[in-house]
Amino acid sequence: MSQPLTRGKRFRPASPAKKKFVLKKRRGEIKHKKKQGKIGFDLTRITKGHVAEGDLPVIESPVAHFNDFHIDERIKKNIAHRKLTTPSPIQGLTIPVILEGRDVIGVANTGTGKTAAFLLPLIHKTLQNPNHRSIIITPTRELAEQIDRELKLFAYGFRMGSTVCIGGKFLDEQMRGLARKPQFVIGTPGRLLDLIERKKLDITKFNAVVLDEVDRMLDMGFLTDVKKMLLSIGKPRHMLFFSATMPKLINELAQQFLHNPLTFTVKPRATSQNVIQDVVRVSKSDVKVDLLHQILLDPELTKTIIFGRTKRGVEQLVRHLSERGFKADAIHGDKTQSARSRALKRFTRDEVQVLVATDVAARGLDIPDVSHVINFDIPETYDDYVHRIGRTGRGDKKGKAFTFVDADFDK
Protein backbone atom coordinates (compact mmCIF):
# COMPACT_ATOMS: atom_id res chain seq x y z
CA MET A 1 0.00 0.00 0.00
CA SER A 2 1.44 3.33 -0.99
CA GLN A 3 2.15 5.91 1.68
CA PRO A 4 0.15 9.16 1.75
CA LEU A 5 1.60 12.15 -0.04
CA THR A 6 1.86 15.64 1.42
CA ARG A 7 1.97 18.53 -1.08
CA GLY A 8 3.47 16.31 -3.71
CA LYS A 9 6.29 15.04 -1.47
CA ARG A 10 6.60 11.60 0.15
CA PHE A 11 5.60 11.76 3.81
CA ARG A 12 8.33 10.91 6.31
CA PRO A 13 7.61 10.82 10.04
CA ALA A 14 9.56 13.35 12.09
CA SER A 15 12.64 12.04 13.84
CA PRO A 16 12.75 12.03 17.68
CA ALA A 17 15.24 14.93 17.57
CA LYS A 18 12.91 16.95 15.32
CA LYS A 19 9.94 16.26 17.63
CA LYS A 20 11.99 17.39 20.63
CA PHE A 21 13.01 20.61 18.82
CA VAL A 22 9.37 21.42 17.86
CA LEU A 23 8.20 20.77 21.42
CA LYS A 24 10.85 23.10 22.90
CA LYS A 25 9.96 25.77 20.36
CA ARG A 26 6.24 25.58 21.30
CA ARG A 27 7.15 25.96 24.96
CA GLY A 28 9.15 29.10 24.13
CA GLU A 29 12.46 27.49 25.11
CA ILE A 30 13.82 28.15 21.61
CA LYS A 31 13.37 31.57 20.08
CA HIS A 32 13.37 31.57 16.30
CA LYS A 33 15.42 34.22 14.54
CA LYS A 34 14.81 34.97 10.92
CA LYS A 35 17.75 34.35 8.65
CA GLN A 36 17.56 38.01 7.70
CA GLY A 37 18.30 38.96 11.29
CA LYS A 38 21.36 36.78 11.50
CA ILE A 39 24.63 38.62 11.25
CA GLY A 40 28.22 37.49 11.33
CA PHE A 41 29.41 40.27 13.63
CA ASP A 42 28.35 42.16 16.73
CA LEU A 43 26.10 45.12 15.94
CA THR A 44 27.80 47.09 18.69
CA ARG A 45 30.69 47.46 16.26
CA ILE A 46 28.44 49.84 14.35
CA THR A 47 27.88 52.97 16.39
CA LYS A 48 26.34 56.29 15.47
CA GLY A 49 29.19 58.14 13.81
CA HIS A 50 32.20 55.95 13.19
CA VAL A 51 32.92 52.29 13.82
CA ALA A 52 35.08 51.98 16.91
CA GLU A 53 38.18 50.28 15.53
CA GLY A 54 40.65 51.74 18.00
CA ASP A 55 43.25 54.37 17.28
CA LEU A 56 45.02 53.33 14.10
CA PRO A 57 48.08 55.30 13.05
CA VAL A 58 47.89 57.15 9.76
CA ILE A 59 50.72 55.88 7.55
CA GLU A 60 52.12 58.39 5.14
CA SER A 61 53.45 57.48 1.70
CA PRO A 62 57.28 57.28 1.67
CA VAL A 63 57.13 59.05 -1.72
CA ALA A 64 55.87 62.63 -1.57
CA HIS A 65 54.89 63.10 -5.22
CA PHE A 66 54.29 60.97 -8.30
CA ASN A 67 57.06 62.94 -10.02
CA ASP A 68 59.53 61.37 -7.57
CA PHE A 69 59.03 57.92 -9.06
CA HIS A 70 61.58 56.77 -11.63
CA ILE A 71 58.98 56.19 -14.32
CA ASP A 72 58.64 57.46 -17.88
CA GLU A 73 57.80 61.17 -18.14
CA ARG A 74 54.91 60.38 -20.46
CA ILE A 75 53.27 58.36 -17.69
CA LYS A 76 53.76 61.28 -15.29
CA LYS A 77 51.94 63.57 -17.73
CA ASN A 78 48.96 61.22 -17.82
CA ILE A 79 48.98 61.04 -14.01
CA ALA A 80 49.03 64.83 -13.79
CA HIS A 81 46.18 65.04 -16.31
CA ARG A 82 44.10 62.97 -13.87
CA LYS A 83 45.00 65.51 -11.15
CA LEU A 84 46.77 62.92 -9.03
CA THR A 85 49.64 64.29 -6.96
CA THR A 86 50.49 62.34 -3.79
CA PRO A 87 50.78 58.54 -3.99
CA SER A 88 48.87 56.45 -1.46
CA PRO A 89 50.96 54.47 1.06
CA ILE A 90 50.58 51.19 -0.85
CA GLN A 91 51.65 52.94 -4.07
CA GLY A 92 54.62 54.67 -2.44
CA LEU A 93 55.84 51.41 -0.93
CA THR A 94 55.33 48.98 -3.81
CA ILE A 95 55.97 50.94 -7.03
CA PRO A 96 59.76 51.38 -6.51
CA VAL A 97 60.13 47.70 -5.60
CA ILE A 98 58.07 46.50 -8.59
CA LEU A 99 60.23 48.69 -10.85
CA GLU A 100 63.24 46.79 -9.51
CA GLY A 101 61.64 43.51 -10.58
CA ARG A 102 61.02 42.11 -7.10
CA ASP A 103 58.04 39.87 -6.35
CA VAL A 104 55.55 41.72 -4.15
CA ILE A 105 52.67 40.94 -1.81
CA GLY A 106 50.61 44.08 -1.22
CA VAL A 107 47.92 44.01 1.47
CA ALA A 108 45.82 47.16 1.85
CA ASN A 109 42.26 48.23 2.49
CA THR A 110 39.81 48.72 -0.34
CA GLY A 111 39.98 52.12 -2.03
CA THR A 112 43.68 52.68 -1.36
CA GLY A 113 44.93 52.62 -4.94
CA LYS A 114 46.18 49.06 -5.39
CA THR A 115 45.34 49.07 -9.12
CA ALA A 116 47.67 51.98 -9.90
CA ALA A 117 50.29 50.39 -7.65
CA PHE A 118 50.83 47.59 -10.15
CA LEU A 119 49.70 49.27 -13.38
CA LEU A 120 52.11 52.22 -13.31
CA PRO A 121 55.35 50.19 -13.01
CA LEU A 122 54.14 47.60 -15.54
CA ILE A 123 53.28 50.34 -18.06
CA HIS A 124 56.76 51.79 -17.52
CA LYS A 125 58.38 48.39 -18.14
CA THR A 126 56.33 48.01 -21.33
CA LEU A 127 57.46 51.43 -22.59
CA GLN A 128 61.04 50.39 -21.95
CA ASN A 129 60.52 47.05 -23.71
CA PRO A 130 57.53 46.77 -26.11
CA ASN A 131 57.79 42.96 -25.91
CA HIS A 132 57.12 42.99 -22.16
CA ARG A 133 53.76 41.31 -21.50
CA SER A 134 51.63 41.26 -18.35
CA ILE A 135 48.64 39.12 -17.40
CA ILE A 136 46.30 40.37 -14.67
CA ILE A 137 43.92 37.89 -13.02
CA THR A 138 40.86 39.23 -11.19
CA PRO A 139 37.91 37.57 -9.41
CA THR A 140 35.10 39.48 -11.14
CA ARG A 141 34.24 40.65 -14.64
CA GLU A 142 33.53 44.19 -13.46
CA LEU A 143 36.95 44.50 -11.85
CA ALA A 144 38.65 43.23 -15.03
CA GLU A 145 36.87 45.87 -17.11
CA GLN A 146 37.66 48.54 -14.54
CA ILE A 147 41.39 47.70 -14.60
CA ASP A 148 41.33 47.90 -18.38
CA ARG A 149 39.78 51.39 -18.19
CA GLU A 150 42.45 52.47 -15.70
CA LEU A 151 45.13 51.06 -17.98
CA LYS A 152 43.85 53.04 -20.95
CA LEU A 153 43.88 56.27 -18.92
CA PHE A 154 47.39 55.81 -17.54
CA ALA A 155 48.69 54.63 -20.94
CA TYR A 156 46.81 57.21 -23.01
CA GLY A 157 48.64 57.97 -26.25
CA PHE A 158 50.92 54.93 -26.01
CA ARG A 159 50.95 52.10 -28.52
CA MET A 160 49.87 49.45 -26.04
CA GLY A 161 47.30 46.75 -26.61
CA SER A 162 45.05 45.09 -24.06
CA THR A 163 42.46 42.34 -24.19
CA VAL A 164 39.84 41.65 -21.54
CA CYS A 165 38.97 37.95 -21.22
CA ILE A 166 35.81 37.43 -19.18
CA GLY A 167 32.63 35.40 -19.33
CA GLY A 168 29.48 36.91 -20.75
CA LYS A 169 31.33 38.38 -23.73
CA PHE A 170 31.98 36.91 -27.19
CA LEU A 171 34.74 34.31 -27.02
CA ASP A 172 35.66 34.75 -30.69
CA GLU A 173 36.29 38.45 -30.16
CA GLN A 174 38.59 37.70 -27.24
CA MET A 175 40.48 35.07 -29.25
CA ARG A 176 41.02 37.60 -32.04
CA GLY A 177 42.31 40.07 -29.46
CA LEU A 178 44.76 37.51 -28.08
CA ALA A 179 45.98 36.68 -31.60
CA ARG A 180 47.32 40.27 -31.80
CA LYS A 181 49.57 39.47 -28.81
CA PRO A 182 48.58 42.46 -26.64
CA GLN A 183 50.97 43.64 -23.96
CA PHE A 184 48.24 43.34 -21.32
CA VAL A 185 45.72 40.55 -20.84
CA ILE A 186 43.16 41.05 -18.07
CA GLY A 187 40.65 38.39 -17.16
CA THR A 188 38.83 36.14 -14.75
CA PRO A 189 40.21 32.68 -13.86
CA GLY A 190 37.49 30.61 -15.54
CA ARG A 191 37.66 32.34 -18.93
CA LEU A 192 41.47 32.55 -18.91
CA LEU A 193 41.75 28.82 -18.16
CA ASP A 194 39.27 28.07 -20.93
CA LEU A 195 41.38 30.03 -23.41
CA ILE A 196 44.55 28.29 -22.22
CA GLU A 197 42.96 24.86 -22.71
CA ARG A 198 41.83 25.92 -26.18
CA LYS A 199 45.48 26.85 -26.86
CA LYS A 200 44.47 30.44 -27.65
CA LEU A 201 46.40 31.84 -24.70
CA ASP A 202 49.99 30.84 -23.96
CA ILE A 203 50.53 31.92 -20.38
CA THR A 204 54.23 31.03 -20.53
CA LYS A 205 54.81 34.03 -22.83
CA PHE A 206 54.11 36.60 -20.09
CA ASN A 207 56.82 38.38 -18.14
CA ALA A 208 54.62 39.55 -15.25
CA VAL A 209 51.64 37.97 -13.51
CA VAL A 210 49.33 39.98 -11.24
CA LEU A 211 46.71 38.46 -8.96
CA ASP A 212 44.36 41.21 -7.82
CA GLU A 213 41.84 40.83 -4.96
CA VAL A 214 43.33 37.42 -4.18
CA ASP A 215 41.23 36.92 -1.06
CA ARG A 216 38.07 37.41 -3.11
CA MET A 217 39.26 34.66 -5.51
CA LEU A 218 39.51 32.36 -2.50
CA ASP A 219 35.99 33.31 -1.37
CA MET A 220 34.58 32.63 -4.85
CA GLY A 221 36.26 29.23 -5.18
CA PHE A 222 38.76 30.18 -7.87
CA LEU A 223 41.86 29.00 -6.01
CA THR A 224 42.10 25.68 -7.89
CA ASP A 225 41.90 27.41 -11.30
CA VAL A 226 44.46 30.01 -10.26
CA LYS A 227 46.86 27.38 -8.97
CA LYS A 228 46.48 25.41 -12.21
CA MET A 229 47.42 28.48 -14.25
CA LEU A 230 50.38 29.36 -12.04
CA LEU A 231 51.71 25.80 -12.24
CA SER A 232 51.76 26.01 -16.04
CA ILE A 233 53.34 29.44 -16.29
CA GLY A 234 56.90 28.36 -15.58
CA LYS A 235 59.70 30.31 -13.92
CA PRO A 236 61.14 32.81 -13.49
CA ARG A 237 58.25 35.23 -13.71
CA HIS A 238 57.59 38.57 -12.04
CA MET A 239 54.74 37.80 -9.61
CA LEU A 240 52.57 40.38 -7.85
CA PHE A 241 49.82 39.56 -5.34
CA PHE A 242 47.43 42.28 -4.16
CA SER A 243 44.70 41.72 -1.61
CA ALA A 244 42.67 43.37 1.14
CA THR A 245 43.39 40.51 3.55
CA MET A 246 45.89 37.65 3.66
CA PRO A 247 44.23 34.37 4.72
CA LYS A 248 46.39 31.34 5.44
CA LEU A 249 45.59 29.62 2.12
CA ILE A 250 46.57 32.73 0.15
CA ASN A 251 49.81 33.02 2.11
CA GLU A 252 50.60 29.38 1.28
CA LEU A 253 49.88 30.07 -2.41
CA ALA A 254 52.25 33.04 -2.32
CA GLN A 255 54.99 31.02 -0.66
CA GLN A 256 54.63 28.36 -3.34
CA PHE A 257 54.81 30.61 -6.39
CA LEU A 258 56.56 33.86 -5.42
CA HIS A 259 60.34 34.12 -5.22
CA ASN A 260 61.64 35.84 -2.09
CA PRO A 261 58.72 38.31 -2.09
CA LEU A 262 58.59 41.59 -0.21
CA THR A 263 55.36 41.93 1.77
CA PHE A 264 53.79 45.32 2.42
CA THR A 265 50.83 45.43 4.78
CA VAL A 266 49.33 48.89 4.78
CA LYS A 267 46.43 49.75 7.07
CA PRO A 268 46.64 53.56 7.06
CA ARG A 269 43.19 53.74 8.61
CA ALA A 270 40.18 51.51 8.87
CA THR A 271 37.99 51.86 5.82
CA SER A 272 35.16 52.64 8.21
CA GLN A 273 36.89 55.77 9.55
CA ASN A 274 36.07 57.52 6.29
CA VAL A 275 32.44 56.49 6.56
CA ILE A 276 29.85 57.79 9.01
CA GLN A 277 27.70 54.77 9.89
CA ASP A 278 24.40 54.06 11.56
CA VAL A 279 21.73 51.40 11.79
CA VAL A 280 18.10 51.72 10.74
CA ARG A 281 15.95 49.62 13.05
CA VAL A 282 12.88 48.15 11.34
CA SER A 283 9.91 47.17 13.51
CA LYS A 284 7.38 44.52 12.52
CA SER A 285 4.86 47.20 11.64
CA ASP A 286 7.31 48.97 9.32
CA VAL A 287 7.66 48.31 5.62
CA LYS A 288 11.34 48.33 4.73
CA VAL A 289 10.74 49.74 1.25
CA ASP A 290 8.78 52.64 2.74
CA LEU A 291 11.65 53.44 5.11
CA LEU A 292 14.12 53.18 2.27
CA HIS A 293 11.92 55.52 0.22
CA GLN A 294 12.05 58.16 2.96
CA ILE A 295 15.84 57.88 3.26
CA LEU A 296 16.36 58.21 -0.50
CA LEU A 297 14.33 61.42 -0.55
CA ASP A 298 17.12 63.14 1.40
CA PRO A 299 18.96 65.41 -1.10
CA GLU A 300 22.28 64.34 0.45
CA LEU A 301 21.88 60.92 -1.19
CA THR A 302 23.18 61.94 -4.59
CA LYS A 303 24.69 58.60 -5.56
CA THR A 304 23.68 55.52 -3.59
CA ILE A 305 24.55 51.82 -3.73
CA ILE A 306 22.04 49.52 -2.02
CA PHE A 307 23.16 45.99 -1.19
CA GLY A 308 20.76 43.05 -1.13
CA ARG A 309 21.45 39.43 -0.35
CA THR A 310 19.71 37.64 -3.23
CA LYS A 311 19.39 38.19 -6.96
CA ARG A 312 15.60 37.97 -6.79
CA GLY A 313 15.47 40.43 -3.91
CA VAL A 314 17.64 42.89 -5.83
CA GLU A 315 15.36 42.71 -8.87
CA GLN A 316 12.24 43.18 -6.74
CA LEU A 317 13.75 46.19 -4.97
CA VAL A 318 14.70 47.85 -8.26
CA ARG A 319 11.16 47.33 -9.51
CA HIS A 320 9.68 48.85 -6.33
CA LEU A 321 12.01 51.86 -6.47
CA SER A 322 11.32 52.44 -10.17
CA GLU A 323 7.57 52.36 -9.51
CA ARG A 324 8.12 55.03 -6.84
CA GLY A 325 9.88 57.31 -9.31
CA PHE A 326 13.54 56.65 -8.46
CA LYS A 327 16.06 56.12 -11.25
CA ALA A 328 17.50 52.74 -10.31
CA ASP A 329 19.35 49.87 -11.93
CA ALA A 330 20.64 46.48 -10.76
CA ILE A 331 23.76 44.34 -10.82
CA HIS A 332 23.78 40.65 -9.92
CA GLY A 333 25.10 37.33 -11.18
CA ASP A 334 22.08 36.43 -13.33
CA LYS A 335 22.40 39.56 -15.47
CA THR A 336 24.30 39.33 -18.72
CA GLN A 337 27.71 40.97 -18.73
CA SER A 338 26.56 43.62 -21.18
CA ALA A 339 23.62 44.48 -18.87
CA ARG A 340 25.93 44.63 -15.84
CA SER A 341 28.40 46.86 -17.71
CA ARG A 342 25.57 49.09 -18.93
CA ALA A 343 24.18 49.48 -15.39
CA LEU A 344 27.61 50.42 -14.05
CA LYS A 345 28.15 52.92 -16.85
CA ARG A 346 24.77 54.56 -16.25
CA PHE A 347 25.46 54.80 -12.52
CA THR A 348 28.97 56.19 -13.04
CA ARG A 349 27.62 58.82 -15.44
CA ASP A 350 24.85 59.81 -12.97
CA GLU A 351 22.14 58.64 -15.35
CA VAL A 352 20.67 56.66 -12.44
CA GLN A 353 20.64 57.72 -8.80
CA VAL A 354 20.56 54.26 -7.23
CA LEU A 355 22.46 51.05 -7.97
CA VAL A 356 21.06 47.94 -6.27
CA ALA A 357 23.50 45.06 -6.14
CA THR A 358 24.43 41.76 -4.60
CA ASP A 359 27.94 41.34 -3.21
CA VAL A 360 29.24 41.05 -6.77
CA ALA A 361 29.75 44.84 -6.51
CA ALA A 362 31.14 44.81 -2.96
CA ARG A 363 34.80 44.42 -3.85
CA GLY A 364 37.26 46.02 -6.18
CA LEU A 365 34.93 48.38 -7.99
CA ASP A 366 36.01 52.00 -7.85
CA ILE A 367 32.95 54.11 -8.62
CA PRO A 368 33.65 57.80 -8.06
CA ASP A 369 31.63 60.04 -5.73
CA VAL A 370 29.34 57.42 -4.17
CA SER A 371 27.72 59.42 -1.36
CA HIS A 372 25.94 56.60 0.49
CA VAL A 373 25.85 52.84 0.91
CA ILE A 374 22.73 51.17 2.29
CA ASN A 375 22.74 47.58 3.52
CA PHE A 376 19.09 46.76 2.83
CA ASP A 377 19.96 43.16 3.75
CA ILE A 378 22.56 42.44 6.43
CA PRO A 379 25.85 41.03 5.11
CA GLU A 380 27.04 37.58 6.18
CA THR A 381 30.28 38.69 7.86
CA TYR A 382 31.99 41.79 9.14
CA ASP A 383 34.56 41.57 6.33
CA ASP A 384 31.68 41.67 3.83
CA TYR A 385 30.29 44.67 5.68
CA VAL A 386 33.61 46.54 5.47
CA HIS A 387 33.93 45.82 1.76
CA ARG A 388 30.38 46.97 1.09
CA ILE A 389 30.73 50.29 2.86
CA GLY A 390 34.13 50.70 1.22
CA ARG A 391 32.32 51.68 -1.99
CA THR A 392 31.90 55.11 -0.37
CA GLY A 393 34.41 57.23 1.51
CA ARG A 394 37.15 56.22 -0.90
CA GLY A 395 40.56 57.86 -0.74
CA ASP A 396 40.28 61.05 1.28
CA LYS A 397 36.56 61.49 0.66
CA LYS A 398 33.84 61.01 3.25
CA GLY A 399 30.76 58.85 2.92
CA LYS A 400 27.79 57.53 4.87
CA ALA A 401 26.42 54.03 5.36
CA PHE A 402 23.15 52.73 6.80
CA THR A 403 22.35 49.14 7.75
CA PHE A 404 18.75 47.89 8.10
CA VAL A 405 18.24 45.57 11.11
CA ASP A 406 15.26 44.15 12.99
CA ALA A 407 14.17 46.53 15.74
CA ASP A 408 14.45 43.88 18.45
CA PHE A 409 17.69 42.39 17.18
CA ASP A 410 20.66 42.43 19.59
CA LYS A 411 18.69 44.10 22.38
N, C-alpha and C positions, 0 to 999 in steps of 0.2 A: 504494500500500500504506500503510495507516495505521500511524502510529508507536506504539510500545508505551506503555502508560499505567502510571504509578507512583502507587499509592494514590489513584486517581481523578483525578490531575492529569496534564496533558500533559508528557511528558519533554522536558527541554531540556538539552543538554550543557553542562557547566560552562564558563564563560569562562576564558581563560588567566589572568586576574587572580585568579579564584576558585581555580583549581588551585594557583597559586603560594601563596595565603594558606593553603590546607589543608596544603600541603607544609611550610610554615614552622611551622605549628601542631603538626604531627606531630613535627617535629624539636625542639620545645620552644622555638623562637625567639619564638613569640608565646604569651603566657600569657593564657588566657581569664579574664575577671572576670565574675561574674554581674552582671546588671543590678541586683540587690538590693544588691550591694556598692558600686555606683557612687554617689558623693556629690558634690554641687556645691560643697563647701568642704573645707578641710583639717581633719581630725579633731583636729589638735593645738590647734585653737581651742576644743575642749571639754576642759577639764581637771577633775580631781577638785576639787570645790569650785565656784568661779565661772569663767565664761569670761573669759579675759584680754583685756579690751577697752581697757586703758590707764586712766589716771586721768581720769575725766570729772567735771567740776565739777557739783555739785548746785545747780540753779537754783531759787531760791525764788520763790514767787508774789509779784508786786508788790502784791497785795491780801491783807491779813492775814486777813480774815473775810468770809464771804458777806454779812453785814449791811452791809459797806462798799460794796457795789454799789448803784447807783441804780436798783433794780428794785422793783416793787410789793411792799408789805409782806406781802400774801397769799402771794406766791411764797416769801418768806423764811420764812414759817411752815411751808410744806410742806418746804422744805429742812431746817429745824431738826427737823421730825418724822422725817426720814430720818437724823438724827444726823450731818449733814454740817456741818463748821465752816470748815475752811481750804480755799480753792480751790486746785486744782492750778495749776502754772505756765501751762499752755495756757489754762485758764479765766481766770486773773487777767489775762493779757495780751489775750485776744480779746474777752471779754464787754463791757468798756467801749467798745471800738471798734465792735463790732457794734451796741451801743445807739445809737451816733452815726450809724449808717447807712452806715458805710464797708464796701466790699468787702474780704474777708479771705481769705488763704490761711494755714491753720493746719497745720503739720507737726509731729507729735509721735508718740512711741512708742505702741504699743498699751497699753491699760489706764491711760491718763493723763487720762481724763475729757473726751474730745473731744465726746461726745454732749451732755453738759450745757453745754458751751461754746457750742453754737449753740441748744440748746433754751431755756435760761433767758432770753436776750434776746428771742427770738422770741415766747415766751409773754408776756413783758412788753409787747411791741409790740401783741400781740393784745388784751391787757387794755385798753390805751390806746385801741385802735381795733378794735372787733369785726369790721370788714370787712377787716382785714389778713389775708392768706392766704399760707401758706408751703407749698412743695413740697419734699420731701426725697427725694433719689434715692440708692439704696444698691445695692451689687452683689449681695447675697444676700437671700433671703426671710427667713432667720432674723434678720438684722440689722434688716430693716424692722420685723418684729414686735417686736424688742427695743426699738427706738427708740419705737415706739408705746406700749409698756409704761412706758418712762421718762417719756414725755410725760404719760401719765395720772397718774403719781405726782406729778410736779412741778406739774401743773395740776389737782390734786384739788380738787373743789368748785367749779371754774369752769365756766361754760357754754361749753365749747369742743368742737367736733366734730373727729374725725379719721377718715380712711379709709385702710386699708392695701390697696394694689393690687399683688398679687404673683401669680405663676403657682401652679398647684396648688390654688387656691381658686375658689369659684364666681364667674364673671364677672358674672352678673346681680346678685349681692349687692353687688359692688363698684360697679357702675353705679348701683344705688339709693343707695348711700352718697354717691357723687359728686353725684347729683341734689340732695342736701341742702346742697350747697355748704359742705363742712366747712372750717374754718380751716386744717387741716393735712391734707395728702395725702402719704403715705409709700409708696414703691414701688420696684420694680426696673425697669431701663430697658426690657426687653422688654414687660412688661405695661403700663407707662405709655404707651409708644409705640403699642401696640395700641389702648388706650382713646382716645388722641388721634386716631388714624386713623379710629376709629369715631365720632368727634365727640362722645364722652361726657365728654371732659376737655379743657377749654380752658386750655392752659398760659399763655396771655397774660393771664389774670385773676389771676395770683399776683404778690404784691409781693416775695417773697423766694424764692430758689432755693438749696438746699443740696445739694452733692455730697459724700457721706460715703464714706470709704475709696476715694478716687479711683484710687489706684494699683491696687487690687484690680479695679476696673472695667476698667482697661487690661489686666491679666493675663487677665481672663475674656473679652476681646474685645467689650466693650460700648461702646468709645469712639465708634464710628460712630453708634450709637443715641443716645448722650448728645449728641453734636455736633448731630445732627438735631433733637433737642428744643430745645437751646439756640438754634439758628438761628431756630426758630419762635417763641421766647418774646418777642422784641422788647425794646426798651430804653426807659427805664432800668429796671433791676431790681436789687435787692439780692442780690449773689451771694456765696456762701460756699463755699470749697473746704476740705475737711479730709482729711488723708491721713497715712499713716505714713512715706511716702517721697515724693520729688518727681522722678520721671523726666522726661527731656527732653520727651517727648510731652505729659505732663500740664502742664508749665510752658508749653508752646506753647498748649495749650487755654486755660489761665488768662489768658495774655496776649491771646488773641483775644476772650474774653468778659467778663473782669472789667475794671472801670473804676478805674484808679489804685489797685490793691489794696495793702493792707498785709500783708506776709508775716511770720509768726512761726514760727521754727523752734526748737522746744523739745526738747532732748535732755537732760533733767535727770539721767538715768543710763541706762545700757544696760538694756534689759529684763532681760537675763541676770543683772544684778547683784542682782536680787531672787530669783534662782532658783539653788539649788545643783544642779549638773549633774554627770553622770557617764555613762560608756558601759558597756554590758553586752556583753562579748565572747562570741560564740556559736561554739563549735567545731563541727566536722562531726558529732561524736558526740552533740551536744546536740540536744534538741528545744525549739524556741523557746517553744512553748506551755507546756511543763513549767517552763522558767525563769520565764516570765511568771507562772505559777501560784504559784510560790514567792515571787515579789516581792509579789504581791497579797495574800498571807497576812499580810504585815507590818501590824500594827494602825495604823501611821502613815498608811497609804494609805486615808484615809477617803472621798475623792472623787477619782476618777482618770479622766482622759481618755486614751485610747489611740488613736494615729494610725496608720492603715494607708494603703497607697498606692492600692489598688483597691477598688471596690465589692464585688466577689466576696470578696476577702480579708477585708474588714470583716465581711461576713455570716458567713463561715466561722468567724472568730475569736469572734464573739458566740455562735455555736452551741457552740463548744468550751468557752467560759467558762461558759455556762449549764449544760452537761452536768456541769461540775465544781462546780456549786453556787454560782457567783457570780451576783449580780443585775446583769445587763448589758443594754444596749440599744444600738442603732446609728443613726447618721445618715450618709446618703450621697445622691448625686444621683438614684438610682433609686427612692428611697422617696417616697411621696406627701407632700405638704406637711403634711397632718394627722398622718401618722405621724411626720414629723420634729419637728413641734411637740410632739406627745405625748411623744416620747423626751426632748426638752429639758426639758419640764415635769417629767417623772418624775425626771430627773437633778437638776434644780434643787431639787426638794422632797425629795431624799435617798431617794426610793423605789427607786432603783437606785444601786449603788455605782460602776459602771463605765460610761462612755460610750465606745463605739468609733466612730471617725469618719474619713472622708477629710478632705482639706483644706478641705472646705466649712465646717468648724467652726473653721478655724485663724485666721480673722480676724474682728474686730469683735464677736464674741460675748462678753458680760460675764456669766459664770456665777460666782456668789459662792462663795468658800471651796473652790476646787479645790486639793486638797493636792498632787497629782502629775500630771505629764504623762509618758507613755511613748511614745517613737517606736518602735513595733514594726517599722515599715518606715522606712528612712532617707528624709528629705525630699530633694527635687530640688536645692534651693539653700539657702544659708545664711539668706537672707531668710525662706524658708519655715520654716526651723528656728526662727528668732527668733519668728516669729508663732505657731508651734505652742506653744512653751514659754511664750509670753506669756499663755496661758490660765490659768496659775498665777502666783503672786507678783505679783498685781495691786495697784496702789496702793502702800501701805506694807506689805503682807503678804509673807510669805516662801513659797516653794514649792520643789519638787524636780522634776527632770526626768531621765529615763533614756533613752538611745538604744541600741538593739540594733544591733551591727555584727558582721561576720564576725571571728572570732578572729585570722586572719592578715592582715586588711585593714590597710593603712597601716603595716606593720611593716618 
